[in-house]
């Protein structure tokens, strides 16, 4: 019998009975009943309203593996003209896209980030007319509603105080008048000030949206716009370019946060897909003191760039080397081998200042550049981290551990004594430093690993008596990187393995790494 918009007669009795039981069951019983429904052969015969009821049950209670069959049932109900079926189909289609790493089509999925509601990426393949036929709002309507709800939540947090469970940072909103922000900008021209545990960032810009990255990745709101979507409604043209964001941060007085005001496109993504510069920095009154730095043209030591032909990598790799003032190969100085040599400049400026004022011991830094961006995926991660591409990882290990050190010892006379050799990296480079320190513990006495994203492996054979001294650092505002690095600190503690663990109030930001490396070098060889 064909569906007629109701469809009760089209479904077999077993399906109808299970649907009724699911809708009346206690919450603890629902998952088991939904599994029974999914295994019922007659489910494929469900039509009309019963197909929609089954689709809802499977999509809500059945887990990701049920999205496909739920989508098929919802599509069948939609063709039968059942109200609401198009929305369920669109939700299932969007969830399947996101689970496979693709943007959603319809824009039904809203996620959360730092407590804000966020529309998951949309691919633009479906227009608003098609959304309307599915019973969905337009994308602009969806974004307006998300923005309205985010403002409500931010006002509630401002009034309630504290932070949501499990969060170290969240948006708050006190509806600051344009006149107040204008006065504050005059007093704080870099666009940042603190009041207790709340940090406000503000600026003027003609952009359609702004993000104060890289640490506080929440979009700013245009001040003076009352239409709820962040766009000026023309009621106050003098303030149409004024933007602000306020966040509550745990231990804000200890924070060091870099920021820049990055323009966004109409869809809320970074303009051109590019992260911007980070020209500004907030440093709380109780934060670690700023580390002295020498400009590039005033270095006391010497920075050199070399190219090394690698047999293992089957290519040439650029190497940046820092030598302390009046270096002589006869000194046999300690040596630190580092990854990401293309980003080593800010480290060198601070290390050189420390060497010059004798707060950092004389040593040599040998920093191999990462693989260039190419068409083969994230080649940097393939080389630095085990488990992505075993061949690439093994070849990079031979290059880094054997070829690079042999070249440095011959070229600069650096020490080959284990206690005078270290390995350093941050982020994926931090994972690399830990892998090298573990796999080649006979060669390196120190592993300086900052903000690694890879927690320790429970099956790892870590011998504390043979292990290098591990120097760990991570920021409380960098999510999984902090969690993974903190897990390493716990692992080393329980293994009674020598280590130092420094936790800073920072994001996944260069500032903490460039300030902590001089301290680690001093800890190792001072």
ROZADO-713698 format. One record per residue (C-alpha): residue number from 1; residue in three letters; x, y negated, z. Coordinates in nm, 3 decimals. Layout:
PT   num   residuo         u         v         w
PT   NUM       ALA         X         Y         Z
...
# end
This chain:
PT   num   residuo         u         v         w
PT     1       UNK     0.000     0.000     0.000
PT     2       UNK     0.144    -0.339    -0.094
PT     3       UNK     0.213    -0.602     0.170
PT     4       UNK    -0.052    -0.872     0.215
PT     5       UNK     0.121    -1.112     0.455
PT     6       UNK     0.025    -0.901     0.757
PT     7       UNK     0.167    -0.565     0.663
PT     8       UNK     0.058    -0.366     0.968
PT     9       UNK    -0.098    -0.092     0.754
PT    10       UNK     0.215    -0.062     0.540
PT    11       UNK     0.444     0.051     0.821
PT    12       UNK     0.455     0.415     0.941
PT    13       UNK     0.314     0.476     1.287
PT    14       UNK     0.658     0.556     1.436
PT    15       UNK     0.795     0.216     1.326
PT    16       UNK     0.486     0.032     1.450
PT    17       UNK     0.506     0.210     1.785
PT    18       UNK     0.877     0.130     1.830
PT    19       UNK     0.822    -0.236     1.744
PT    20       UNK     0.547    -0.261     2.005
PT    21       UNK     0.768    -0.092     2.265
PT    22       UNK     1.058    -0.328     2.189
PT    23       UNK     0.839    -0.634     2.225
PT    24       UNK     0.702    -0.514     2.561
PT    25       UNK     1.023    -0.360     2.705
PT    26       UNK     1.239    -0.482     2.988
PT    27       UNK     1.558    -0.649     2.859
PT    28       UNK     1.780    -0.359     2.969
PT    29       UNK     1.574    -0.113     2.761
PT    30       UNK     1.570    -0.315     2.438
PT    31       UNK     1.915    -0.221     2.295
PT    32       UNK     1.839     0.153     2.316
PT    33       UNK     1.501     0.108     2.149
PT    34       UNK     1.655    -0.104     1.873
PT    35       UNK     1.909     0.172     1.806
PT    36       UNK     1.621     0.418     1.774
PT    37       UNK     1.447     0.181     1.533
PT    38       UNK     1.759     0.150     1.318
PT    39       UNK     1.788     0.531     1.293
PT    40       UNK     1.423     0.578     1.195
PT    41       UNK     1.411     0.684     0.825
PT    42       UNK     1.064     0.534     0.781
PT    43       UNK     1.201     0.186     0.858
PT    44       UNK     1.280     0.138     0.490
PT    45       UNK     0.908     0.161     0.416
PT    46       UNK     0.817    -0.132     0.643
PT    47       UNK     0.652    -0.423     0.464
PT    48       UNK     0.512    -0.766     0.542
PT    49       UNK     0.488    -0.875     0.904
PT    50       UNK     0.625    -0.546     1.035
PT    51       UNK     0.935    -0.585     0.819
PT    52       UNK     0.986    -0.928     0.974
PT    53       UNK     0.932    -0.794     1.327
PT    54       UNK     1.191    -0.525     1.263
PT    55       UNK     1.434    -0.775     1.110
PT    56       UNK     1.410    -0.999     1.415
PT    57       UNK     1.463    -0.710     1.656
PT    58       UNK     1.767    -0.582     1.467
PT    59       UNK     1.928    -0.922     1.414
PT    60       UNK     1.882    -1.038     1.773
PT    61       UNK     1.947    -0.715     1.965
PT    62       UNK     2.128    -0.483     1.724
PT    63       UNK     2.465    -0.653     1.695
PT    64       UNK     2.664    -0.753     1.386
PT    65       UNK     2.641    -0.407     1.229
PT    66       UNK     2.264    -0.458     1.195
PT    67       UNK     2.274    -0.792     1.007
PT    68       UNK     2.272    -0.627     0.665
PT    69       UNK     1.961    -0.412     0.715
PT    70       UNK     1.789    -0.695     0.905
PT    71       UNK     1.854    -0.925     0.609
PT    72       UNK     1.706    -0.673     0.367
PT    73       UNK     1.392    -0.638     0.578
PT    74       UNK     1.356    -1.015     0.613
PT    75       UNK     1.397    -1.061     0.237
PT    76       UNK     1.121    -0.806     0.180
PT    77       UNK     0.891    -0.991     0.422
PT    78       UNK     0.976    -1.323     0.254
PT    79       UNK     0.874    -1.182    -0.084
PT    80       UNK     0.549    -1.071     0.080
PT    81       UNK     0.489    -1.433     0.183
PT    82       UNK     0.527    -1.382     0.559
PT    83       UNK     0.590    -1.718     0.731
PT    84       UNK     0.930    -1.737     0.903
PT    85       UNK     1.083    -1.451     0.707
PT    86       UNK     1.296    -1.680     0.490
PT    87       UNK     1.458    -1.829     0.798
PT    88       UNK     1.551    -1.487     0.937
PT    89       UNK     1.694    -1.382     0.599
PT    90       UNK     1.903    -1.699     0.582
PT    91       UNK     2.033    -1.646     0.935
PT    92       UNK     2.139    -1.289     0.855
PT    93       UNK     2.305    -1.394     0.530
PT    94       UNK     2.497    -1.672     0.705
PT    95       UNK     2.612    -1.444     0.986
PT    96       UNK     2.738    -1.183     0.739
PT    97       UNK     2.930    -1.449     0.548
PT    98       UNK     3.097    -1.581     0.863
PT    99       UNK     3.185    -1.230     0.981
PT   100       UNK     3.364    -1.168     0.651
PT   101       UNK     3.561    -1.492     0.680
PT   102       UNK     3.351    -1.692     0.433
PT   103       UNK     3.153    -2.014     0.494
PT   104       UNK     2.780    -1.981     0.549
PT   105       UNK     2.539    -2.062     0.265
PT   106       UNK     2.229    -2.200     0.433
PT   107       UNK     2.368    -2.374     0.742
PT   108       UNK     2.173    -2.184     1.007
PT   109       UNK     2.463    -2.093     1.237
PT   110       UNK     2.567    -2.340     1.504
PT   111       UNK     2.872    -2.257     1.716
PT   112       UNK     3.032    -2.437     2.011
PT   113       UNK     3.370    -2.607     2.052
PT   114       UNK     3.477    -2.752     2.387
PT   115       UNK     3.110    -2.762     2.484
PT   116       UNK     2.996    -2.947     2.169
PT   117       UNK     2.754    -2.787     1.925
PT   118       UNK     2.920    -2.749     1.584
PT   119       UNK     2.767    -2.655     1.249
PT   120       UNK     2.977    -2.366     1.117
PT   121       UNK     3.135    -2.430     0.772
PT   122       UNK     2.890    -2.440     0.481
PT   123       UNK     3.000    -2.354     0.126
PT   124       UNK     2.762    -2.583    -0.065
PT   125       UNK     2.619    -2.304    -0.284
PT   126       UNK     2.260    -2.363    -0.166
PT   127       UNK     2.079    -2.693    -0.219
PT   128       UNK     1.821    -2.849     0.011
PT   129       UNK     1.530    -2.748    -0.215
PT   130       UNK     1.630    -2.385    -0.171
PT   131       UNK     1.656    -2.438     0.203
PT   132       UNK     1.306    -2.583     0.207
PT   133       UNK     1.172    -2.271     0.033
PT   134       UNK     1.324    -2.068     0.314
PT   135       UNK     1.157    -2.289     0.574
PT   136       UNK     1.486    -2.456     0.671
PT   137       UNK     1.569    -2.824     0.733
PT   138       UNK     1.811    -3.011     0.509
PT   139       UNK     2.177    -3.017     0.608
PT   140       UNK     2.149    -3.385     0.702
PT   141       UNK     1.852    -3.305     0.925
PT   142       UNK     2.045    -3.019     1.083
PT   143       UNK     2.349    -3.240     1.150
PT   144       UNK     2.130    -3.517     1.291
PT   145       UNK     1.968    -3.275     1.534
PT   146       UNK     2.307    -3.135     1.640
PT   147       UNK     2.438    -3.487     1.699
PT   148       UNK     2.128    -3.581     1.901
PT   149       UNK     2.165    -3.273     2.119
PT   150       UNK     2.539    -3.331     2.168
PT   151       UNK     2.468    -3.682     2.291
PT   152       UNK     2.214    -3.547     2.539
PT   153       UNK     2.461    -3.289     2.668
PT   154       UNK     2.743    -3.544     2.695
PT   155       UNK     2.522    -3.784     2.892
PT   156       UNK     2.424    -3.499     3.127
PT   157       UNK     2.790    -3.408     3.185
PT   158       UNK     2.878    -3.770     3.255
PT   159       UNK     2.605    -3.785     3.518
PT   160       UNK     2.674    -3.444     3.672
PT   161       UNK     3.052    -3.471     3.712
PT   162       UNK     3.293    -3.180     3.696
PT   163       UNK     3.355    -2.947     3.405
PT   164       UNK     3.146    -2.663     3.260
PT   165       UNK     3.256    -2.317     3.381
PT   166       UNK     3.568    -2.197     3.203
PT   167       UNK     3.646    -2.533     3.040
PT   168       UNK     3.937    -2.766     3.110
PT   169       UNK     3.802    -3.044     2.889
PT   170       UNK     3.460    -3.160     2.772
PT   171       UNK     3.297    -3.460     2.608
PT   172       UNK     3.112    -3.711     2.827
PT   173       UNK     2.914    -4.013     2.714
PT   174       UNK     2.811    -4.324     2.904
PT   175       UNK     2.682    -4.526     2.607
PT   176       UNK     2.959    -4.788     2.628
PT   177       UNK     2.849    -5.130     2.496
PT   178       UNK     3.042    -5.255     2.191
PT   179       UNK     3.153    -5.560     2.390
PT   180       UNK     3.313    -5.338     2.655
PT   181       UNK     3.501    -5.131     2.398
PT   182       UNK     3.617    -5.443     2.217
PT   183       UNK     3.759    -5.583     2.541
PT   184       UNK     3.926    -5.253     2.626
PT   185       UNK     4.084    -5.233     2.280
PT   186       UNK     4.229    -5.578     2.332
PT   187       UNK     4.381    -5.459     2.660
PT   188       UNK     4.487    -5.119     2.520
PT   189       UNK     4.579    -5.176     2.153
PT   190       UNK     4.681    -4.811     2.105
PT   191       UNK     4.315    -4.723     2.166
PT   192       UNK     4.339    -4.507     2.479
PT   193       UNK     4.272    -4.556     2.852
PT   194       UNK     4.187    -4.349     3.157
PT   195       UNK     3.931    -4.394     3.433
PT   196       UNK     3.961    -4.123     3.696
PT   197       UNK     3.940    -3.789     3.516
PT   198       UNK     3.790    -3.942     3.200
PT   199       UNK     3.995    -4.043     2.897
PT   200       UNK     3.847    -4.275     2.633
PT   201       UNK     3.982    -4.316     2.281
PT   202       UNK     3.855    -4.597     2.060
PT   203       UNK     3.947    -4.768     1.735
PT   204       UNK     3.808    -4.959     1.440
PT   205       UNK     3.782    -4.785     1.104
PT   206       UNK     3.575    -4.788     0.787
PT   207       UNK     3.598    -4.407     0.763
PT   208       UNK     3.279    -4.200     0.757
PT   209       UNK     3.409    -4.007     1.057
PT   210       UNK     3.716    -3.980     1.280
PT   211       UNK     3.890    -3.708     1.478
PT   212       UNK     4.152    -3.803     1.743
PT   213       UNK     4.372    -3.497     1.679
PT   214       UNK     4.561    -3.284     1.734
PT   215       UNK     4.477    -3.208     2.099
PT   216       UNK     4.127    -3.353     2.143
PT   217       UNK     3.960    -3.211     1.834
PT   218       UNK     3.614    -3.358     1.889
PT   219       UNK     3.466    -3.607     1.642
PT   220       UNK     3.436    -3.966     1.759
PT   221       UNK     3.099    -4.145     1.758
PT   222       UNK     3.023    -4.476     1.595
PT   223       UNK     2.917    -4.726     1.860
PT   224       UNK     2.612    -4.938     1.785
PT   225       UNK     2.446    -4.677     1.562
PT   226       UNK     2.111    -4.586     1.711
PT   227       UNK     1.981    -4.351     1.445
PT   228       UNK     2.134    -4.047     1.615
PT   229       UNK     2.355    -3.937     1.327
PT   230       UNK     2.663    -4.149     1.386
PT   231       UNK     2.595    -4.376     1.088
PT   232       UNK     2.537    -4.746     1.127
PT   233       UNK     2.172    -4.843     1.107
PT   234       UNK     2.252    -5.204     1.032
PT   235       UNK     2.132    -5.337     1.367
PT   236       UNK     2.477    -5.461     1.461
PT   237       UNK     2.694    -5.514     1.159
PT   238       UNK     2.974    -5.669     1.363
PT   239       UNK     3.036    -5.334     1.533
PT   240       UNK     2.977    -5.097     1.239
PT   241       UNK     3.345    -4.999     1.232
PT   242       UNK     3.381    -4.931     1.606
PT   243       UNK     3.437    -4.569     1.712
PT   244       UNK     3.480    -4.407     2.054
PT   245       UNK     3.515    -4.073     2.229
PT   246       UNK     3.527    -4.002     2.602
PT   247       UNK     3.642    -3.671     2.748
PT   248       UNK     3.674    -3.538     3.100
PT   249       UNK     4.005    -3.351     3.144
PT   250       UNK     4.118    -3.133     3.431
PT   251       UNK     4.434    -3.278     3.595
PT   252       UNK     4.427    -3.578     3.362
PT   253       UNK     4.679    -3.767     3.575
PT   254       UNK     4.940    -3.502     3.481
PT   255       UNK     4.859    -3.501     3.110
PT   256       UNK     5.075    -3.591     2.812
PT   257       UNK     4.858    -3.602     2.501
PT   258       UNK     4.956    -3.703     2.150
PT   259       UNK     4.685    -3.844     1.924
PT   260       UNK     4.615    -4.007     1.592
PT   261       UNK     4.285    -4.120     1.439
PT   262       UNK     4.228    -3.882     1.146
PT   263       UNK     3.956    -3.961     0.887
PT   264       UNK     3.681    -3.709     0.817
PT   265       UNK     3.472    -3.647     0.506
PT   266       UNK     3.091    -3.643     0.481
PT   267       UNK     3.082    -3.278     0.586
PT   268       UNK     3.280    -3.339     0.903
PT   269       UNK     3.602    -3.184     0.772
PT   270       UNK     3.941    -3.352     0.762
PT   271       UNK     3.962    -3.584     0.462
PT   272       UNK     4.155    -3.401     0.192
PT   273       UNK     4.193    -3.107     0.430
PT   274       UNK     4.503    -3.271     0.576
PT   275       UNK     4.595    -3.327     0.939
PT   276       UNK     4.721    -3.679     0.994
PT   277       UNK     5.017    -3.829     1.179
PT   278       UNK     5.038    -3.843     1.560
PT   279       UNK     5.173    -4.193     1.629
PT   280       UNK     5.032    -4.244     1.980
PT   281       UNK     5.075    -4.078     2.317
PT   282       UNK     4.892    -4.091     2.650
PT   283       UNK     5.104    -4.010     2.956
PT   284       UNK     4.932    -3.988     3.294
PT   285       UNK     5.089    -4.139     3.607
PT   286       UNK     5.170    -3.794     3.753
PT   287       UNK     5.295    -3.642     3.426
PT   288       UNK     5.659    -3.536     3.381
PT   289       UNK     5.882    -3.831     3.306
PT   290       UNK     5.949    -3.905     2.942
PT   291       UNK     6.269    -3.738     2.823
PT   292       UNK     6.531    -3.979     2.681
PT   293       UNK     6.574    -3.968     2.305
PT   294       UNK     6.827    -4.097     2.053
PT   295       UNK     6.716    -4.229     1.711
PT   296       UNK     6.846    -4.029     1.415
PT   297       UNK     7.091    -4.304     1.324
PT   298       UNK     7.232    -4.320     1.677
PT   299       UNK     7.303    -3.954     1.749
PT   300       UNK     7.626    -3.897     1.939
PT   301       UNK     7.654    -3.545     1.804
PT   302       UNK     7.628    -3.424     1.445
PT   303       UNK     7.337    -3.275     1.253
PT   304       UNK     7.420    -3.068     0.945
PT   305       UNK     7.206    -2.898     0.683
PT   306       UNK     7.333    -2.578     0.522
PT   307       UNK     7.200    -2.315     0.283
PT   308       UNK     7.260    -1.949     0.360
PT   309       UNK     7.229    -1.676     0.097
PT   310       UNK     7.048    -1.392     0.273
PT   311       UNK     7.088    -1.035     0.156
PT   312       UNK     6.805    -0.922     0.382
PT   313       UNK     6.555    -1.189     0.271
PT   314       UNK     6.674    -1.173    -0.093
PT   315       UNK     6.666    -1.550    -0.110
PT   316       UNK     6.837    -1.861     0.020
PT   317       UNK     6.730    -2.009     0.351
PT   318       UNK     6.796    -2.361     0.480
PT   319       UNK     6.967    -2.393     0.820
PT   320       UNK     6.983    -2.706     1.037
PT   321       UNK     7.271    -2.715     1.285
PT   322       UNK     7.330    -2.951     1.577
PT   323       UNK     7.687    -2.989     1.706
PT   324       UNK     7.763    -3.185     2.024
PT   325       UNK     8.000    -3.484     2.014
PT   326       UNK     8.362    -3.400     1.927
PT   327       UNK     8.278    -3.036     1.873
PT   328       UNK     8.562    -2.792     1.816
PT   329       UNK     8.517    -2.426     1.716
PT   330       UNK     8.779    -2.340     1.976
PT   331       UNK     8.531    -2.429     2.254
PT   332       UNK     8.328    -2.111     2.195
PT   333       UNK     8.016    -2.296     2.311
PT   334       UNK     7.683    -2.139     2.403
PT   335       UNK     7.449    -2.113     2.105
PT   336       UNK     7.072    -2.131     2.073
PT   337       UNK     6.921    -1.971     1.761
PT   338       UNK     6.584    -2.125     1.673
PT   339       UNK     6.303    -2.084     1.424
PT   340       UNK     6.120    -2.362     1.234
PT   341       UNK     6.435    -2.557     1.153
PT   342       UNK     6.236    -2.790     0.931
PT   343       UNK     6.071    -2.933     1.246
PT   344       UNK     6.380    -2.941     1.467
PT   345       UNK     6.455    -3.315     1.440
PT   346       UNK     6.253    -3.429     1.746
PT   347       UNK     6.422    -3.160     1.956
PT   348       UNK     6.769    -3.269     1.844
PT   349       UNK     6.702    -3.633     1.934
PT   350       UNK     6.626    -3.538     2.295
PT   351       UNK     6.893    -3.272     2.325
PT   352       UNK     7.155    -3.516     2.196
PT   353       UNK     7.053    -3.777     2.455
PT   354       UNK     7.080    -3.513     2.727
PT   355       UNK     7.423    -3.399     2.611
PT   356       UNK     7.541    -3.761     2.592
PT   357       UNK     7.431    -3.843     2.948
PT   358       UNK     7.552    -3.501     3.072
PT   359       UNK     7.212    -3.377     3.192
PT   360       UNK     7.221    -3.108     2.921
PT   361       UNK     7.532    -2.888     2.879
PT   362       UNK     7.731    -2.885     2.557
PT   363       UNK     7.596    -2.620     2.321
PT   364       UNK     7.528    -2.556     1.952
PT   365       UNK     7.178    -2.532     1.802
PT   366       UNK     7.133    -2.320     1.488
PT   367       UNK     6.778    -2.352     1.350
PT   368       UNK     6.669    -2.146     1.051
PT   369       UNK     6.387    -2.296     0.845
PT   370       UNK     6.069    -2.095     0.799
PT   371       UNK     5.957    -1.940     0.472
PT   372       UNK     5.812    -2.201     0.235
PT   373       UNK     5.436    -2.207     0.184
PT   374       UNK     5.350    -1.985    -0.111
PT   375       UNK     5.077    -1.777    -0.266
PT   376       UNK     5.126    -1.472    -0.044
PT   377       UNK     4.945    -1.584     0.268
PT   378       UNK     5.108    -1.705     0.588
PT   379       UNK     5.463    -1.595     0.513
PT   380       UNK     5.591    -1.768     0.827
PT   381       UNK     5.375    -1.544     1.047
PT   382       UNK     5.467    -1.238     0.837
PT   383       UNK     5.835    -1.301     0.910
PT   384       UNK     5.805    -1.412     1.273
PT   385       UNK     5.548    -1.172     1.419
PT   386       UNK     5.533    -0.791     1.425
PT   387       UNK     5.221    -0.624     1.295
PT   388       UNK     5.138    -0.843     0.994
PT   389       UNK     5.388    -0.720     0.734
PT   390       UNK     5.638    -0.472     0.874
PT   391       UNK     5.876    -0.497     0.580
PT   392       UNK     5.889    -0.878     0.587
PT   393       UNK     5.930    -0.878     0.965
PT   394       UNK     6.212    -0.622     0.959
PT   395       UNK     6.399    -0.806     0.684
PT   396       UNK     6.369    -1.135     0.871
PT   397       UNK     6.497    -0.964     1.187
PT   398       UNK     6.810    -0.851     1.002
PT   399       UNK     6.859    -1.202     0.866
PT   400       UNK     6.804    -1.378     1.200
PT   401       UNK     6.986    -1.136     1.429
PT   402       UNK     7.272    -1.022     1.207
PT   403       UNK     7.336    -1.258     0.916
PT   404       UNK     7.260    -1.588     1.089
PT   405       UNK     7.468    -1.515     1.398
PT   406       UNK     7.764    -1.382     1.197
PT   407       UNK     7.759    -1.698     0.984
PT   408       UNK     7.733    -1.928     1.288
PT   409       UNK     8.016    -1.753     1.471
PT   410       UNK     8.243    -1.779     1.169
PT   411       UNK     8.144    -2.135     1.075
PT   412       UNK     8.125    -2.304     1.418
PT   413       UNK     8.303    -2.074     1.658
PT   414       UNK     7.994    -2.022     1.874
PT   415       UNK     8.004    -1.763     2.149
PT   416       UNK     7.923    -1.399     2.083
PT   417       UNK     7.883    -1.333     2.456
PT   418       UNK     7.526    -1.219     2.535
PT   419       UNK     7.499    -1.452     2.834
PT   420       UNK     7.589    -1.749     2.613
PT   421       UNK     7.337    -1.668     2.337
PT   422       UNK     6.968    -1.756     2.332
PT   423       UNK     6.670    -1.752     2.098
PT   424       UNK     6.401    -2.022     2.088
PT   425       UNK     6.065    -2.074     1.922
PT   426       UNK     5.724    -2.235     1.974
PT   427       UNK     5.379    -2.112     1.870
PT   428       UNK     5.441    -1.826     1.623
PT   429       UNK     5.807    -1.900     1.681
PT   430       UNK     5.745    -1.829     2.050
PT   431       UNK     5.613    -1.486     1.960
PT   432       UNK     5.925    -1.438     1.748
PT   433       UNK     6.153    -1.536     2.038
PT   434       UNK     5.988    -1.280     2.265
PT   435       UNK     6.004    -1.009     1.998
PT   436       UNK     6.372    -1.078     1.931
PT   437       UNK     6.454    -1.099     2.301
PT   438       UNK     6.286    -0.763     2.363
PT   439       UNK     6.407    -0.576     2.055
PT   440       UNK     6.763    -0.712     2.070
PT   441       UNK     6.808    -0.761     2.443
PT   442       UNK     7.170    -0.649     2.415
PT   443       UNK     7.247    -0.960     2.205
PT   444       UNK     7.056    -1.244     2.377
PT   445       UNK     7.071    -1.346     2.741
PT   446       UNK     6.790    -1.601     2.710
PT   447       UNK     6.456    -1.611     2.528
PT   448       UNK     6.285    -1.951     2.526
PT   449       UNK     5.926    -1.891     2.417
PT   450       UNK     5.673    -2.172     2.417
PT   451       UNK     5.298    -2.145     2.353
PT   452       UNK     5.303    -1.797     2.207
PT   453       UNK     4.974    -1.668     2.073
PT   454       UNK     5.063    -1.300     2.124
PT   455       UNK     5.013    -1.152     2.473
PT   456       UNK     5.237    -0.866     2.589
PT   457       UNK     5.162    -0.517     2.463
PT   458       UNK     5.063    -0.279     2.742
PT   459       UNK     5.266    -0.003     2.575
PT   460       UNK     5.582    -0.214     2.553
PT   461       UNK     5.887    -0.065     2.721
PT   462       UNK     6.015    -0.376     2.899
PT   463       UNK     6.323    -0.297     3.108
PT   464       UNK     6.374    -0.581     3.356
PT   465       UNK     6.735    -0.483     3.424
PT   466       UNK     6.827    -0.521     3.056
PT   467       UNK     6.586    -0.800     2.958
PT   468       UNK     6.688    -1.157     2.880
PT   469       UNK     6.591    -1.441     3.111
PT   470       UNK     6.261    -1.564     2.965
PT   471       UNK     6.174    -1.935     2.970
PT   472       UNK     5.798    -1.983     2.920
PT   473       UNK     5.598    -2.300     2.868
PT   474       UNK     5.238    -2.367     2.760
PT   475       UNK     4.971    -2.634     2.796
PT   476       UNK     4.639    -2.600     2.976
PT   477       UNK     4.458    -2.756     2.678
PT   478       UNK     4.571    -2.511     2.409
PT   479       UNK     4.325    -2.228     2.467
PT   480       UNK     4.445    -1.887     2.354
PT   481       UNK     4.809    -1.994     2.336
PT   482       UNK     4.801    -2.083     2.705
PT   483       UNK     4.622    -1.759     2.790
PT   484       UNK     4.874    -1.546     2.600
PT   485       UNK     5.175    -1.726     2.748
PT   486       UNK     5.028    -1.706     3.097
PT   487       UNK     4.976    -1.333     3.040
PT   488       UNK     5.349    -1.305     2.966
PT   489       UNK     5.425    -1.487     3.292
PT   490       UNK     5.210    -1.237     3.482
PT   491       UNK     5.365    -0.942     3.295
PT   492       UNK     5.718    -1.056     3.377
PT   493       UNK     5.623    -1.126     3.738
PT   494       UNK     5.485    -0.776     3.793
PT   495       UNK     5.782    -0.626     3.608
PT   496       UNK     6.017    -0.823     3.837
PT   497       UNK     6.185    -0.954     3.525
PT   498       UNK     6.376    -1.286     3.554
PT   499       UNK     6.179    -1.572     3.406
PT   500       UNK     6.061    -1.931     3.449
PT   501       UNK     5.700    -2.034     3.380
PT   502       UNK     5.616    -2.400     3.325
PT   503       UNK     5.252    -2.503     3.283
PT   504       UNK     5.185    -2.852     3.153
PT   505       UNK     4.865    -3.046     3.091
PT   506       UNK     4.909    -3.065     2.714
PT   507       UNK     4.758    -2.927     2.398
PT   508       UNK     4.922    -2.724     2.120
PT   509       UNK     5.139    -3.026     2.070
PT   510       UNK     5.505    -3.086     1.991
PT   511       UNK     5.551    -3.318     2.288
PT   512       UNK     5.561    -3.047     2.557
PT   513       UNK     5.806    -2.831     2.359
PT   514       UNK     6.053    -3.110     2.281
PT   515       UNK     6.050    -3.224     2.644
PT   516       UNK     6.086    -2.877     2.796
PT   517       UNK     6.364    -2.744     2.571
PT   518       UNK     6.638    -2.965     2.723
PT   519       UNK     6.533    -2.840     3.067
PT   520       UNK     6.552    -2.477     2.951
PT   521       UNK     6.897    -2.526     2.797
PT   522       UNK     7.016    -2.678     3.126
PT   523       UNK     6.858    -2.391     3.320
PT   524       UNK     7.039    -2.141     3.097
PT   525       UNK     7.388    -2.290     3.071
PT   526       UNK     7.405    -2.593     3.298
# end
